[in-house]
């Protein structure tokens, strides 16, 4: 089904508009004899106007139509395109449906044009499966013609966040709005959190520049399933996040300087010279040491006891704590080996979230010391990763 059709005299007809976008009323073409000759803007095959049982107007292909992309679109795709077009118009921009590039490089489900005609943005209802590479290539074709784009999906897909995109949910009941349920974020120190909104509000915000695209330093889980490498957010949140990162780097730098002042040549850490020289050569060790010592000694002891008990219960062996393992893949956490120092690493105790790279953990269970730590780690954990909160110290 298509929302638009071509007429030899009137040009493009748009079923989403009361006057069909050309000053012609729907009754002038619907169920009239002789039939008004109309053609599909995509394949050129004949189409005829129809109204669904729910009152939606569209153009159906005549019998014998070729393999046309518009003819294969589902009712759900049709409804989402209509919602996007209405959202664009409600935001004060002009909306045209099913617009092709002059050279055929792209076709926009909804093309939004600013009132002054200087800016264009395509809104794509992407319901069928597509690979991240394919959607990246299609985005690049829009960009080559100076057209921004936002892809709107309704299922969790691997491409979400790899291109400007959001995850939407259809109305659950009659009269309810379409909603954005993934890909919109807000920053609340120290975490990026999901932010939901009505789809029409989101479209208006994007067109007005009130939300912009932002790439995260680390992918974020914004819909409960997908890790988003980038998302939409308000400019003030990007500024807040940048300021927080700056302050964290400044704080880590101050910790390094503080430890360096304590580690004078010949004294070392706990009276040995070699750790002092090693720490001074590697600021990462200083940051890790500071992170590990940020927990009071009694709490550290109880935390180790709880971690050891977890390994004994789940692996039937006493763990070996790699206290002096400063490998960056452990992100400041303490690796727990099964049985002995050369045993496999079965868990990682209290890694620093800002240093963590999940891909390097390769299935290692992460043990969080507190519930806030567990929630912070779980917010960025990929699907399948295990983050377990240890019992609170008593």
HELIX and SHEET records of a PDB file:
HELIX    1   1 UNK A   26  UNK A   28  5                                   3    
HELIX    2   2 UNK A   75  UNK A   90  1                                  16    
HELIX    3   3 UNK A  132  UNK A  144  1                                  13    
HELIX    4   4 UNK A  199  UNK A  208  1                                  10    
HELIX    5   5 UNK A  235  UNK A  262  1                                  28    
HELIX    6   6 UNK A  273  UNK A  281  1                                   9    
HELIX    7   7 UNK A  283  UNK A  292  1                                  10    
HELIX    8   8 UNK A  297  UNK A  315  1                                  19    
HELIX    9   9 UNK A  328  UNK A  330  5                                   3    
HELIX   10  10 UNK A  353  UNK A  355  5                                   3    
HELIX   11  11 UNK A  358  UNK A  360  5                                   3    
HELIX   12  12 UNK A  371  UNK A  380  1                                  10    
SHEET    1   A 2 UNK A   4  UNK A   7  0                                        
SHEET    2   A 2 UNK A  11  UNK A  14 -1                                        
SHEET    1   B 3 UNK A  38  UNK A  39  0                                        
SHEET    2   B 3 UNK A  46  UNK A  51 -1                                        
SHEET    3   B 3 UNK A  57  UNK A  61 -1                                        
SHEET    1   C 7 UNK A  94  UNK A 100  0                                        
SHEET    2   C 7 UNK A 107  UNK A 113 -1                                        
SHEET    3   C 7 UNK A 120  UNK A 125 -1                                        
SHEET    4   C 7 UNK A 148  UNK A 153  1                                        
SHEET    5   C 7 UNK A 165  UNK A 169  1                                        
SHEET    6   C 7 UNK A 179  UNK A 182 -1                                        
SHEET    7   C 7 UNK A 197  UNK A 198 -1                                        
SHEET    1   D 2 UNK A 185  UNK A 188  0                                        
SHEET    2   D 2 UNK A 191  UNK A 194 -1                                        
SHEET    1   E 2 UNK A 212  UNK A 221  0                                        
SHEET    2   E 2 UNK A 227  UNK A 233 -1                                        
SHEET    1   F 5 UNK A 319  UNK A 322  0                                        
SHEET    2   F 5 UNK A 334  UNK A 338 -1                                        
SHEET    3   F 5 UNK A 345  UNK A 349 -1                                        
SHEET    4   F 5 UNK A 365  UNK A 368  1                                        
SHEET    5   F 5 UNK A 387  UNK A 389  1                                        
END                                                                             
